[in-house]
């Protein structure tokens, strides 16, 4: 109860000063794990059995999506295969290939490969672009190699909306942990 009183006082104080409240994170279950997500992300029903989580994120540049995929133990492809597929779906303004910004690190002892892309995006399920490429798009995607298999977290949509939500996305990836 004291934390609710503190939250009320903080909200009242910031409202009087005209300061926006931060998005208070919620936690979601991902297999046998938990991870933080911000309150302003709008949860939806996963559109397929391969999706564990699905969110819509509103932004001035347009709506982005946050999706967490899981294909099962030993499934979903390696980080390198996924990065190559995502790269094939992007083109630069001159029509050439896009070079992703890559990071590798560990979270709770689990290897993570994070890739960031920007350009024209023809999102598809398989390899290569599928459909019409949409300009000024971004994808930030991580392959988190958990003991249960690869968990793939993607944030994609208008480049500005993705940039505006990158910190929350990174909090999800770095905050995933055993329940």
Helices and strands as residue ranges (DSSP letters): H 2-17, E 25-30, E 33-38, E 42-43, E 51-57, E 64-70, H 79-88, E 90-91, E 101-107, E 110-121, E 134-146, E 149-158, H 159-164, H 166-175, E 177-178
